[in-house]
């Protein structure tokens, strides 16, 4: 039996197991790390040591199969599962499918004979006994339409293909197993694709057997119970319509350009995604891709379907952006597999990772849909589009609420919205005033920055001039000129008796009068530059303080605005939540009264 194709990552010496390197010794003590959550590290290490012994005990007594043990360990770590490259190996595919059926208790050990004996009553070819009307008639008519281009399902007038027999048996058994669903178009493509996948895996072993039929049956039965396919395939397809609303919302968030274009031409997700979800993309993707998708779908559920839908729309986006309503409709009919059908399983799953779809996010979208339904119901008598009704299966067969019921609700909602509007107006006024003050403070900061830069430039310029002039004097008169600080006190007192300032000379200096004048000029220039530099530094200090205070003022106002905006959005969310609760309560009372009146009339 071949093992799962897991992407191996090289282990560094510190992460090697003793079996990898007998000479490698684990350190006696490791740095203590604080666990993020759950049990302390000591308990987790004890549990990890105990797990292999428990699994071996179960395996030795035959209480679990090797495959079940492998899959349990694999699914216990989602990170390990998502490292699978290419999905499950074909030799393990059937056991992987049945493992998920057993996890959901769709298949129990005592149920192994249910498919052949209790559902099909030992009939090896249900196709011969299917009626031509009703549910049997729908199955009979859809069988030749299921992948007719495949040799396994190829329709001939001479003989019945084995694929038709297997397909009819499974569809009939599913209809009997789930009477609330019966049979729905789309199930035939899912079952047919799974049969093709299994037949491709068994290519060297001949045609499929009754046991292979049972594998596909229990696989689909487990998926129905685990991933709510019952609502997807039930009459009126409420789950499918909820999926369409969710895809419409995800399309707006993750492919906004395509969403705006489709909305502009009058097209929503229901026009093209109905078949995608009803067939679980069995008609859209290749056989290899569907095998990988189904393996991952059994673990990830509906969120994988939405990711595949986003991948398909992203691949088609370039073509769709140039089409109008009629052209886009024709495109989806004539090119149902455009670009996506050519992707293999690994490439398709790699692209799905680009789109973030989580179960929590889908739950939030469903909550949003329910609130939107209440608003739609509240305004339904004012007119609503037929396209909008596809998002709300709750309205099926329900007449419009009379004005006498809706008007009191509208008045209460309007009164609540008026109160909320006053609070919002106060917040908006504060935010607008703060924005104006912030703009004014920003202008002050700009001016302070400009003044600071000018002062800094002036200081740098004067410092450079002063240094150059001083260097020039010392170069021209080495050993002659010396600063005032280097002269003795008696010499300075003597010079103070003269009417005109004199340069500091050595006692034996007998230079000419011109040289003395030059020295006087340089000394005067240096003193002037020194005074200018001192004034520039003082101005720089003032500008620096002004800049610091201006920056502090801007930061404080910006922080205050951020906190105020956060509080504003918090109030909006709380008001929306309160409004939603109010609508739910009001309509709940209306529905309760209608139910009570209906029961009274019935009695």
C-alpha positions as CSV (number, residue, x, y, z in Angstrom):
1,X,0.0,0.0,0.0
2,X,1.4,3.3,-1.0
3,X,1.7,6.0,1.6
4,X,0.2,9.5,1.5
5,X,2.1,11.9,-0.7
6,X,3.3,14.3,2.1
7,X,5.7,17.1,1.2
8,X,8.9,16.3,3.2
9,X,10.8,19.2,4.7
10,X,14.5,18.7,5.7
11,X,15.0,18.6,9.5
12,X,17.8,20.5,11.0
13,X,20.1,18.6,13.5
14,X,18.3,20.0,16.5
15,X,15.0,18.7,15.2
16,X,16.2,15.2,14.3
17,X,14.6,12.2,16.0
18,X,16.9,9.7,17.7
19,X,16.0,7.3,14.9
20,X,17.4,9.7,12.3
21,X,20.8,10.0,14.0
22,X,21.8,7.6,16.8
23,X,24.7,9.8,17.8
24,X,22.4,12.8,18.3
25,X,21.6,13.3,21.9
26,X,18.6,15.4,23.0
27,X,19.6,18.1,25.5
28,X,18.8,17.4,29.1
29,X,17.0,20.7,29.5
30,X,15.3,22.9,27.1
31,X,14.3,26.5,27.5
32,X,10.9,26.7,29.0
33,X,8.2,28.1,26.7
34,X,4.9,29.4,27.8
35,X,2.1,27.5,26.0
36,X,-0.3,29.5,24.0
37,X,-3.4,27.7,25.2
38,X,-4.6,24.3,26.5
39,X,-2.7,21.9,28.8
40,X,0.8,22.6,30.1
41,X,3.8,21.2,28.1
42,X,4.4,18.3,30.5
43,X,0.9,17.0,30.1
44,X,1.0,17.4,26.3
45,X,4.3,15.5,26.2
46,X,2.8,12.7,28.3
47,X,-0.2,12.5,26.0
48,X,2.0,12.5,22.9
49,X,3.9,9.5,24.3
50,X,0.7,7.7,25.2
51,X,-0.9,8.1,21.8
52,X,1.2,5.7,19.8
53,X,0.7,3.0,22.4
54,X,-3.1,3.5,22.4
55,X,-3.1,3.3,18.6
56,X,-1.0,0.2,18.5
57,X,-3.4,-1.4,21.1
58,X,-6.4,-0.6,18.9
59,X,-4.6,-2.0,15.8
60,X,-3.4,-5.2,17.5
61,X,-7.0,-6.1,18.6
62,X,-8.4,-5.3,15.2
63,X,-10.6,-2.5,16.6
64,X,-9.4,0.0,13.9
65,X,-7.9,-0.5,10.5
66,X,-4.4,0.8,9.6
67,X,-6.0,3.4,7.3
68,X,-8.3,4.7,10.0
69,X,-5.3,5.1,12.4
70,X,-3.4,6.9,9.7
71,X,-6.3,9.3,8.9
72,X,-7.0,10.0,12.6
73,X,-3.5,11.1,13.2
74,X,-3.5,13.1,9.9
75,X,-6.7,15.0,10.6
76,X,-5.7,15.6,14.2
77,X,-3.2,18.1,12.8
78,X,-4.7,20.4,10.1
79,X,-1.3,21.8,9.3
80,X,-0.1,18.3,8.4
81,X,-3.1,17.6,6.3
82,X,-2.7,20.8,4.3
83,X,0.9,19.7,3.5
84,X,-0.5,17.0,1.2
85,X,0.7,17.4,-2.3
86,X,-1.7,16.1,-4.9
87,X,-4.2,14.8,-2.4
88,X,-4.8,11.2,-1.4
89,X,-3.0,8.4,-3.3
90,X,-5.4,6.5,-5.5
91,X,-4.7,3.3,-3.6
92,X,-6.1,4.9,-0.5
93,X,-8.9,6.9,-2.0
94,X,-11.8,4.5,-1.3
95,X,-10.7,4.0,2.3
96,X,-10.4,7.8,2.8
97,X,-13.9,8.3,1.5
98,X,-15.3,5.5,3.8
99,X,-13.4,6.9,6.7
100,X,-15.3,10.2,6.5
101,X,-18.6,8.3,6.1
102,X,-17.9,6.4,9.3
103,X,-16.8,9.6,11.1
104,X,-20.3,11.0,10.6
105,X,-22.0,7.7,11.5
106,X,-23.5,7.5,8.0
107,X,-21.9,4.1,7.7
108,X,-21.8,1.8,10.8
109,X,-20.3,-1.7,10.8
110,X,-23.8,-3.2,10.9
111,X,-24.8,-1.1,7.9
112,X,-22.6,-2.9,5.4
113,X,-25.5,-4.9,4.0
114,X,-27.9,-2.0,4.0
115,X,-27.0,-0.8,0.5
116,X,-27.4,-4.1,-1.3
117,X,-30.2,-5.8,0.6
118,X,-32.3,-3.2,2.4
119,X,-32.2,-0.4,-0.1
120,X,-31.8,-2.3,-3.4
121,X,-33.4,-5.6,-2.1
122,X,-30.7,-7.6,-3.9
123,X,-31.6,-6.1,-7.3
124,X,-28.4,-5.8,-9.3
125,X,-29.9,-3.6,-12.0
126,X,-32.4,-1.1,-10.7
127,X,-32.5,0.4,-14.2
128,X,-34.8,-2.4,-15.4
129,X,-37.4,-1.7,-12.7
130,X,-37.4,2.1,-12.7
131,X,-40.8,3.6,-13.5
132,X,-41.2,6.1,-16.3
133,X,-43.0,8.7,-14.2
134,X,-42.4,10.6,-10.9
135,X,-39.0,10.4,-9.2
136,X,-38.0,7.2,-11.0
137,X,-38.8,8.9,-14.3
138,X,-36.5,11.8,-13.5
139,X,-33.7,9.4,-12.7
140,X,-34.3,7.4,-15.9
141,X,-34.2,10.5,-18.0
142,X,-31.1,12.0,-16.4
143,X,-29.0,8.8,-16.7
144,X,-28.3,9.1,-20.5
145,X,-27.6,12.8,-20.0
146,X,-24.8,12.2,-17.5
147,X,-21.4,12.6,-19.1
148,X,-22.5,11.0,-22.4
149,X,-19.0,11.7,-23.9
150,X,-17.4,9.3,-21.5
151,X,-17.1,5.7,-22.8
152,X,-18.2,4.4,-19.4
153,X,-21.5,6.3,-19.7
154,X,-21.8,6.2,-23.5
155,X,-25.4,5.6,-24.7
156,X,-25.9,2.9,-27.3
157,X,-29.1,1.4,-28.6
158,X,-27.7,-2.1,-28.5
159,X,-26.7,-2.6,-24.9
160,X,-26.9,-0.9,-21.5
161,X,-23.5,0.4,-20.4
162,X,-22.3,-0.7,-16.9
163,X,-22.0,2.9,-15.9
164,X,-25.7,3.4,-16.4
165,X,-26.5,0.5,-14.1
166,X,-24.1,1.6,-11.3
167,X,-25.4,5.2,-11.6
168,X,-29.1,4.1,-11.5
169,X,-28.5,1.8,-8.5
170,X,-26.7,4.5,-6.4
171,X,-29.2,7.3,-7.3
172,X,-32.2,5.1,-6.4
173,X,-30.5,4.0,-3.1
174,X,-29.9,7.6,-2.2
175,X,-33.5,8.6,-2.9
176,X,-34.6,5.8,-0.6
177,X,-32.0,6.6,2.1
178,X,-33.0,10.3,2.1
179,X,-36.7,10.6,1.4
180,X,-36.7,14.3,2.3
181,X,-34.4,14.9,-0.7
182,X,-35.5,12.2,-3.0
183,X,-33.7,12.8,-6.3
184,X,-32.4,16.2,-7.5
185,X,-30.7,17.0,-10.7
186,X,-27.1,17.5,-10.0
187,X,-26.8,14.4,-7.8
188,X,-26.3,12.4,-11.0
189,X,-23.2,14.4,-12.0
190,X,-21.6,14.1,-8.6
191,X,-22.3,10.3,-8.4
192,X,-21.2,9.9,-12.0
193,X,-17.9,11.8,-11.5
194,X,-17.1,9.7,-8.4
195,X,-17.7,6.5,-10.3
196,X,-15.3,7.8,-13.0
197,X,-12.7,8.6,-10.4
198,X,-13.0,5.2,-8.8
199,X,-13.0,3.5,-12.2
200,X,-9.8,5.4,-13.2
201,X,-8.2,4.2,-9.9
202,X,-9.3,0.6,-10.7
203,X,-8.2,0.8,-14.4
204,X,-6.0,-2.3,-14.1
205,X,-8.6,-4.3,-12.2
206,X,-11.5,-4.3,-14.7
207,X,-15.0,-2.9,-14.3
208,X,-16.4,-1.6,-11.0
209,X,-18.1,-4.1,-8.7
210,X,-21.1,-3.9,-6.3
211,X,-18.6,-3.1,-3.5
212,X,-17.4,-0.1,-5.5
213,X,-21.0,1.0,-5.8
214,X,-21.4,0.8,-2.1
215,X,-18.2,2.9,-1.6
216,X,-19.7,5.7,-3.7
217,X,-23.1,5.4,-2.1
218,X,-21.8,5.7,1.5
219,X,-19.4,8.4,0.5
220,X,-22.2,10.6,-0.9
221,X,-24.4,9.7,2.1
222,X,-21.7,10.8,4.5
223,X,-21.2,14.0,2.6
224,X,-24.9,14.7,2.7
225,X,-25.1,14.4,6.5
226,X,-21.7,16.1,7.2
227,X,-21.8,19.1,4.9
228,X,-25.5,19.9,4.7
229,X,-26.0,18.7,1.1
230,X,-29.5,17.9,2.2
231,X,-30.5,21.5,2.0
232,X,-28.6,21.9,-1.2
233,X,-30.5,19.2,-3.0
234,X,-33.9,19.4,-1.2
235,X,-37.0,20.6,-3.0
236,X,-36.7,24.4,-3.7
237,X,-33.0,24.1,-2.9
238,X,-32.8,26.4,0.1
239,X,-29.2,25.6,0.8
240,X,-28.2,26.4,-2.8
241,X,-29.9,29.8,-2.7
242,X,-28.1,30.6,0.5
243,X,-24.9,29.6,-1.2
244,X,-25.7,32.0,-4.1
245,X,-26.2,34.9,-1.7
246,X,-22.9,34.1,0.1
247,X,-21.1,33.9,-3.3
248,X,-22.6,37.3,-4.3
249,X,-21.2,38.8,-1.1
250,X,-17.8,37.2,-1.5
251,X,-17.7,38.3,-5.1
252,X,-18.2,41.9,-4.0
253,X,-15.4,41.7,-1.4
254,X,-12.8,39.7,-3.3
255,X,-13.4,40.5,-7.0
256,X,-15.0,44.0,-6.8
257,X,-14.3,45.0,-10.4
258,X,-16.1,41.9,-11.8
259,X,-18.9,42.4,-9.2
260,X,-19.5,46.0,-10.3
261,X,-19.5,45.0,-14.0
262,X,-22.0,42.1,-13.4
263,X,-24.3,44.3,-11.4
264,X,-24.1,47.0,-14.1
265,X,-25.3,44.6,-16.8
266,X,-28.0,43.1,-14.4
267,X,-26.5,39.7,-13.6
268,X,-26.0,38.1,-10.2
269,X,-24.4,34.9,-9.0
270,X,-27.6,32.9,-9.5
271,X,-27.3,33.1,-13.3
272,X,-24.1,31.1,-13.4
273,X,-23.5,29.5,-10.0
274,X,-26.6,27.4,-9.7
275,X,-25.2,24.6,-11.7
276,X,-21.8,24.9,-10.1
277,X,-23.2,24.3,-6.6
278,X,-25.9,21.8,-7.6
279,X,-23.2,19.6,-9.2
280,X,-20.4,20.4,-6.8
281,X,-18.4,21.6,-9.8
282,X,-18.5,18.1,-11.3
283,X,-19.2,19.5,-14.7
284,X,-16.8,22.4,-14.5
285,X,-13.4,20.8,-13.5
286,X,-11.4,17.9,-14.9
287,X,-11.5,14.3,-13.5
288,X,-8.1,14.7,-11.8
289,X,-9.2,18.1,-10.3
290,X,-12.5,16.7,-9.1
291,X,-10.8,13.9,-7.4
292,X,-8.5,16.3,-5.5
293,X,-11.5,18.7,-4.8
294,X,-13.6,15.9,-3.4
295,X,-10.8,14.6,-1.1
296,X,-10.4,18.1,0.3
297,X,-14.2,18.8,0.3
298,X,-14.7,15.9,2.8
299,X,-12.5,17.9,5.2
300,X,-13.1,21.6,4.5
301,X,-16.7,21.5,3.4
302,X,-18.6,24.4,1.8
303,X,-15.8,26.9,2.2
304,X,-13.8,25.0,-0.5
305,X,-16.8,25.3,-2.9
306,X,-16.8,29.1,-2.6
307,X,-13.0,29.2,-3.1
308,X,-13.3,27.2,-6.3
309,X,-16.1,29.5,-7.5
310,X,-13.9,32.5,-6.9
311,X,-11.1,30.8,-8.8
312,X,-13.4,30.1,-11.7
313,X,-14.7,33.7,-11.8
314,X,-11.2,35.1,-11.5
315,X,-10.1,33.0,-14.5
316,X,-13.1,34.2,-16.5
317,X,-12.9,37.8,-15.4
318,X,-10.9,39.1,-18.4
319,X,-13.5,37.7,-20.8
320,X,-16.6,38.8,-18.8
321,X,-15.5,42.4,-18.4
322,X,-16.0,43.1,-22.1
323,X,-19.5,41.4,-22.3
324,X,-23.0,42.7,-21.8
325,X,-25.9,40.8,-20.3
326,X,-26.6,38.8,-23.4
327,X,-23.0,38.1,-24.2
328,X,-22.2,37.0,-20.6
329,X,-25.2,34.6,-20.6
330,X,-24.1,33.1,-23.9
331,X,-20.5,32.8,-22.6
332,X,-21.6,30.8,-19.5
333,X,-23.6,28.5,-21.8
334,X,-21.1,28.0,-24.5
335,X,-17.9,28.0,-22.4
336,X,-18.9,26.5,-19.1
337,X,-15.3,25.2,-18.5
338,X,-13.5,28.3,-19.8
339,X,-9.9,28.2,-18.5
340,X,-10.8,26.3,-15.3
341,X,-11.4,22.9,-17.0
342,X,-7.8,22.8,-18.1
343,X,-6.4,23.0,-14.5
344,X,-5.2,19.9,-12.8
345,X,-6.0,19.2,-9.2
346,X,-2.8,20.6,-7.6
347,X,-3.0,23.8,-9.6
348,X,-6.7,24.3,-8.8
349,X,-6.1,23.8,-5.0
350,X,-3.1,26.1,-5.1
351,X,-5.3,28.8,-6.6
352,X,-8.0,28.3,-3.9
353,X,-5.5,29.3,-1.2
354,X,-5.5,32.9,-2.6
355,X,-9.0,33.5,-1.4
356,X,-9.8,33.7,2.3
357,X,-13.1,32.0,3.1
358,X,-13.7,30.7,6.6
359,X,-16.6,29.1,8.4
360,X,-16.9,32.1,10.7
361,X,-17.0,34.4,7.7
362,X,-19.8,32.3,6.1
363,X,-21.7,32.3,9.3
364,X,-21.5,36.1,9.4
365,X,-22.7,36.3,5.8
366,X,-25.7,34.0,6.7
367,X,-26.5,36.3,9.6
368,X,-26.4,39.3,7.2
369,X,-28.7,37.4,4.8
370,X,-31.3,36.8,7.5
371,X,-31.3,40.5,8.4
372,X,-31.5,41.4,4.7
373,X,-34.5,39.0,4.4
374,X,-36.3,40.8,7.2
375,X,-35.7,44.2,5.5
376,X,-36.9,42.6,2.2
377,X,-40.0,41.3,3.9
378,X,-40.7,44.7,5.5
379,X,-40.5,46.5,2.1
380,X,-41.9,43.6,0.0
381,X,-45.3,45.3,-0.5
382,X,-43.6,48.3,-1.9
383,X,-42.3,46.2,-4.7
384,X,-39.4,43.9,-5.1
385,X,-37.4,42.3,-7.9
386,X,-38.0,38.7,-8.8
387,X,-34.2,38.2,-8.8
388,X,-34.0,39.2,-5.2
389,X,-36.4,36.4,-4.2
390,X,-33.8,33.8,-5.1
391,X,-31.8,34.8,-2.1
392,X,-34.6,34.2,0.4
393,X,-36.1,30.7,0.2
394,X,-38.1,31.6,3.4
395,X,-40.5,33.6,1.1
396,X,-41.4,30.5,-1.0
397,X,-45.2,30.1,-1.0
398,X,-45.6,32.9,1.5
399,X,-48.0,35.7,0.7
400,X,-47.1,39.3,1.3
401,X,-47.7,40.5,4.8
402,X,-50.8,42.8,5.0
403,X,-50.3,46.5,5.6
404,X,-52.0,46.2,8.9
405,X,-49.2,43.9,10.1
406,X,-46.3,45.8,8.4
407,X,-47.2,49.4,9.3
408,X,-46.8,49.0,13.1
409,X,-43.4,47.4,12.5
410,X,-42.4,50.2,10.2
411,X,-43.4,52.8,12.8
412,X,-41.3,51.2,15.5
413,X,-38.4,50.8,13.2
414,X,-38.7,54.4,12.1
415,X,-38.9,55.6,15.7
416,X,-35.7,53.7,16.5
417,X,-33.9,55.0,13.4
418,X,-34.8,58.6,14.4
419,X,-33.2,58.1,17.8
420,X,-30.2,56.6,16.2
421,X,-30.0,59.3,13.6
422,X,-29.7,62.0,16.4
423,X,-26.8,60.1,18.0
424,X,-25.1,59.7,14.6
425,X,-25.5,63.4,13.9
426,X,-23.8,64.3,17.2
427,X,-20.9,62.0,16.4
428,X,-20.6,63.3,12.9
429,X,-20.5,66.9,14.1
430,X,-17.8,66.1,16.6
431,X,-15.8,64.3,13.9
432,X,-16.2,67.2,11.5
433,X,-15.0,69.7,14.1
434,X,-12.1,67.6,15.0
435,X,-11.2,67.1,11.4
436,X,-11.1,70.9,10.9
437,X,-9.0,71.3,14.0
438,X,-6.7,68.6,12.8
439,X,-6.3,70.2,9.4
440,X,-5.4,73.6,11.1
441,X,-2.9,71.8,13.4
442,X,-1.4,70.1,10.3
443,X,-1.0,73.5,8.6
444,X,0.8,74.8,11.7
445,X,3.0,71.7,11.7
446,X,3.9,72.3,8.0
447,X,4.9,75.9,8.8
448,X,6.8,74.9,11.9
449,X,8.6,72.2,9.8
450,X,9.5,74.8,7.2
451,X,10.8,77.2,9.8
452,X,12.8,74.5,11.4
453,X,14.4,73.4,8.1
454,X,15.2,77.0,7.3
455,X,16.9,77.5,10.7
456,X,18.8,74.3,10.4
457,X,20.0,75.2,6.9
458,X,21.1,78.6,8.2
459,X,23.0,77.1,11.1
460,X,24.7,74.6,8.7
461,X,25.6,77.4,6.3
462,X,27.0,79.8,8.9
463,X,29.0,76.9,10.6
464,X,30.5,76.1,7.3
465,X,31.5,79.7,6.5
466,X,32.9,80.2,10.0
467,X,35.0,77.0,9.8
468,X,36.3,77.9,6.3
469,X,37.3,81.4,7.3
470,X,39.0,80.2,10.5
471,X,40.9,77.6,8.5
472,X,41.9,80.2,5.9
473,X,43.3,82.6,8.6
474,X,45.3,79.8,10.3
475,X,46.7,78.8,6.9
476,X,47.8,82.4,6.0
477,X,49.2,83.3,9.4
478,X,50.5,80.1,11.1
479,X,51.9,80.7,14.5
480,X,51.0,84.3,14.4
481,X,47.2,84.5,14.9
482,X,45.8,83.1,18.1
483,X,42.5,83.4,19.6
484,X,41.6,85.7,22.5
485,X,41.3,82.8,24.9
486,X,45.0,81.9,24.3
487,X,46.3,85.4,25.2
488,X,47.5,86.3,28.8
489,X,45.3,88.6,30.9
490,X,47.8,91.4,31.1
491,X,48.0,91.5,27.3
492,X,44.3,91.9,26.9
493,X,44.2,94.7,29.5
494,X,46.9,96.5,27.6
495,X,45.1,96.3,24.3
496,X,42.0,97.7,26.0
497,X,43.8,101.1,26.3
498,X,43.9,101.6,22.6
499,X,41.2,103.5,20.8
500,X,41.0,101.0,17.9
501,X,41.0,97.2,18.2
502,X,44.2,95.5,17.5
503,X,45.0,91.9,16.5
504,X,46.8,89.8,19.0
505,X,50.5,89.9,18.1
506,X,53.5,88.2,19.5
507,X,55.9,90.6,21.2
508,X,58.5,90.3,18.5
509,X,56.0,90.6,15.5
510,X,57.2,93.3,13.1
511,X,54.8,92.7,10.2
512,X,53.7,95.5,8.0
513,X,50.7,97.7,8.5
514,X,48.8,96.0,5.7
515,X,49.1,92.6,7.3
516,X,47.8,94.1,10.5
517,X,44.8,95.5,8.7
518,X,44.2,92.1,7.1
519,X,44.3,90.5,10.5
520,X,41.9,93.0,11.9
521,X,39.5,92.4,9.0
522,X,39.6,88.6,9.6
523,X,39.1,89.0,13.3
524,X,36.2,91.3,12.8
525,X,34.7,88.9,10.2
526,X,35.1,85.9,12.5
527,X,33.5,87.7,15.4
528,X,30.6,88.7,13.2
529,X,30.1,85.2,11.9
530,X,30.3,83.9,15.5
531,X,27.5,86.3,16.5
532,X,25.4,85.3,13.5
533,X,26.0,81.7,14.2
534,X,24.9,82.1,17.9
535,X,21.7,83.9,16.8
536,X,21.0,81.1,14.2
537,X,21.4,78.4,16.8
538,X,19.1,80.3,19.1
539,X,16.5,80.6,16.3
540,X,17.0,76.8,15.5
541,X,16.3,76.0,19.2
542,X,13.1,78.0,19.1
543,X,12.0,76.4,15.8
544,X,12.8,73.0,17.2
545,X,10.6,73.6,20.2
546,X,7.8,74.9,18.0
547,X,8.1,71.9,15.7
548,X,8.0,69.5,18.7
549,X,4.8,71.1,20.1
550,X,3.2,71.3,16.7
551,X,3.9,67.6,16.1
552,X,2.6,66.7,19.6
553,X,-0.6,68.7,18.9
554,X,-1.2,66.9,15.6
555,X,-0.5,63.5,17.2
556,X,-2.9,64.1,20.0
557,X,-5.7,65.3,17.7
558,X,-5.1,62.4,15.3
559,X,-5.3,59.9,18.2
560,X,-8.4,61.6,19.5
561,X,-10.0,61.4,16.1
562,X,-9.1,57.7,15.7
563,X,-10.6,56.9,19.0
564,X,-13.7,58.9,18.2
565,X,-14.1,57.2,14.8
566,X,-13.7,53.8,16.5
567,X,-16.4,54.7,19.0
568,X,-18.6,55.9,16.2
569,X,-18.3,52.6,14.3
570,X,-18.9,50.7,17.6
571,X,-22.1,52.7,18.1
572,X,-23.1,52.0,14.5
573,X,-22.5,48.2,14.9
574,X,-24.4,48.2,18.2
575,X,-27.3,50.1,16.7
576,X,-27.4,47.7,13.7
577,X,-27.4,44.8,16.1
578,X,-30.1,46.3,18.2
579,X,-32.2,47.1,15.1
580,X,-31.7,43.5,13.9
581,X,-32.8,42.1,17.2
582,X,-35.9,44.5,17.1
583,X,-36.8,43.3,13.6
584,X,-36.4,39.6,14.7
585,X,-38.6,40.1,17.7
586,X,-41.3,42.0,15.9
587,X,-41.5,39.5,13.0
588,X,-41.3,36.6,15.5
589,X,-44.4,37.8,17.2
590,X,-46.1,38.2,13.8
591,X,-45.2,34.6,12.8
592,X,-46.3,33.3,16.2
593,X,-49.7,35.0,15.8
594,X,-50.1,33.6,12.3
595,X,-49.3,30.1,13.4
596,X,-51.7,30.4,16.4
597,X,-54.5,31.7,14.1
598,X,-53.8,28.9,11.6
599,X,-54.1,26.3,14.3
600,X,-57.3,27.8,15.7
601,X,-58.8,27.8,12.2
602,X,-57.8,24.2,11.7
603,X,-59.4,23.1,14.9
